[in-house]
Amino acid sequence: MPISDIDIDDAKKLFDLNVWSYIEVAQACPPILLQSPGGGMIVNQSSVGSITVLPYQGLYTASKAAIAMFSVL
């Protein structure tokens, strides 16, 4: 739907799922990964929507772009 029609609470829920939950996992995992043989890595799932326009998916693509940029670090 157009950004002008999005409910802010729904938008916050989407960002909670697609951005903040990834950050929480990234903060929780290093102690476990550092103790495992060979270390380990965190792999994040993004979307082609993070780099291209998808009609009526502005909020979704913004959340996926955020996690794609976070994952580069």
C-alpha positions in Angstrom: 0.0 0.0 0.0 1.1 3.6 -0.4 3.2 5.0 2.5 0.4 7.5 3.1 -2.0 4.7 4.1 0.3 2.7 6.4 -0.6 2.4 10.0 2.4 3.5 12.1 1.9 0.6 14.6 2.1 -1.8 11.7 5.2 -0.1 10.4 6.9 -0.4 13.8 6.0 -4.1 13.9 7.6 -4.6 10.5 10.8 -2.8 11.5 10.8 -4.8 14.8 10.8 -8.0 12.7 13.0 -7.0 9.8 15.6 -4.7 11.6 15.6 -4.7 15.3 15.4 -8.5 15.7 18.5 -8.9 13.5 20.4 -6.5 15.6 19.3 -8.3 18.8 20.6 -11.7 17.4 23.8 -10.1 16.2 24.4 -8.8 19.8 23.4 -12.1 21.4 25.5 -14.5 19.2 29.1 -13.4 19.5 29.8 -15.0 22.9 28.5 -18.3 21.6 30.3 -18.1 18.3 33.6 -17.2 19.9 33.5 -20.3 22.0 32.7 -22.7 19.1 35.5 -24.4 17.2 36.5 -22.4 14.1 34.4 -19.4 15.3 31.3 -19.0 13.2 29.3 -16.3 11.4 26.0 -14.6 11.4 24.2 -14.7 8.0 21.4 -12.2 7.5 18.5 -12.7 5.0 17.7 -9.6 3.0 15.7 -9.1 -0.2 16.1 -7.9 -3.7 13.7 -5.3 -2.5 16.6 -3.7 -0.6 18.2 -2.5 -3.9 15.2 -2.1 -6.3 11.8 -0.5 -6.3 8.9 -2.7 -5.6 5.5 -1.0 -6.1 3.6 -0.4 -2.9 6.4 -2.0 -0.9 8.2 1.2 0.4 8.1 0.2 4.0 9.2 -3.4 3.4 12.0 -2.4 1.1 13.2 0.3 3.5 13.4 -2.3 6.3 15.3 -4.7 4.0 17.6 -2.0 2.9 18.4 -1.2 6.5 19.3 -4.8 7.3 21.4 -5.1 4.1 23.4 -2.0 5.1 23.8 -3.4 8.7 25.0 -6.7 7.3 27.9 -5.1 5.4 29.7 -4.2 8.7 
